[in-house]
């Protein structure tokens, strides 16, 4: 996802939280967004990465969080 802004954090290098902001998420459901990320990650999801929480936002949604 070349247009995405991605931040990944982990306290223990086993469990990860990924925040992804991408225009590709605009108008997509939560499931559609997750499918896009899973497709982009390919086989590494489930092999090297076992536990990842995803916070997926369009740029508009991410901007609204900072405005409140």
C-alpha positions in Angstrom: 0.0 0.0 0.0 2.4 2.7 -1.3 0.0 5.6 -0.4 -0.4 4.5 3.2 1.0 6.1 6.4 1.9 3.2 8.6 3.0 3.1 12.3 3.7 -0.2 14.1 4.4 -0.5 17.8 5.2 -3.4 20.0 6.0 -3.7 23.7 7.3 -7.2 23.5 8.2 -7.9 19.8 5.4 -10.5 19.6 2.2 -8.5 19.8 1.9 -5.6 17.5 -0.4 -2.6 16.9 -0.5 -1.2 13.4 -2.1 2.1 12.6 -2.6 2.5 8.9 -4.0 5.7 7.3 -4.7 5.3 3.6 -7.0 6.9 0.9 -7.7 3.4 -0.2 -9.9 2.9 2.9 -12.3 5.7 2.0 -15.8 4.3 1.5 -14.7 0.8 2.6 -16.2 -1.3 5.4 -14.0 -2.5 8.2 -13.8 -6.0 6.7 -12.8 -4.6 3.3 -10.1 -2.6 5.0 -8.7 -5.6 6.8 -8.7 -7.6 3.6 -6.7 -4.9 1.8 -4.1 -5.0 4.6 -4.0 -8.8 4.8 -3.4 -8.9 1.0 -0.6 -6.4 1.3 1.1 -8.3 4.1 0.9 -11.6 2.2 2.4 -14.7 3.8 4.2 -12.9 6.6 0.9 -12.5 8.4 0.6 -15.8 10.3 4.3 -16.7 10.0 6.6 -14.0 11.3 3.7 -12.0 12.7 1.3 -13.8 14.9 -0.6 -11.2 16.8 -1.4 -7.8 15.3 -4.2 -5.4 16.1 -5.1 -3.1 13.2 -6.3 0.5 13.5 -7.4 1.4 9.9 -8.5 4.9 8.9 -9.1 7.0 5.9 -7.2 10.4 5.9 -10.5 12.1 6.7 -11.2 9.8 9.7 -7.7 10.3 11.0 -8.0 14.1 10.7 -11.3 14.1 12.6 -9.6 12.4 15.6 -7.1 15.2 15.9 -9.7 17.9 15.6 -11.6 16.9 18.7 
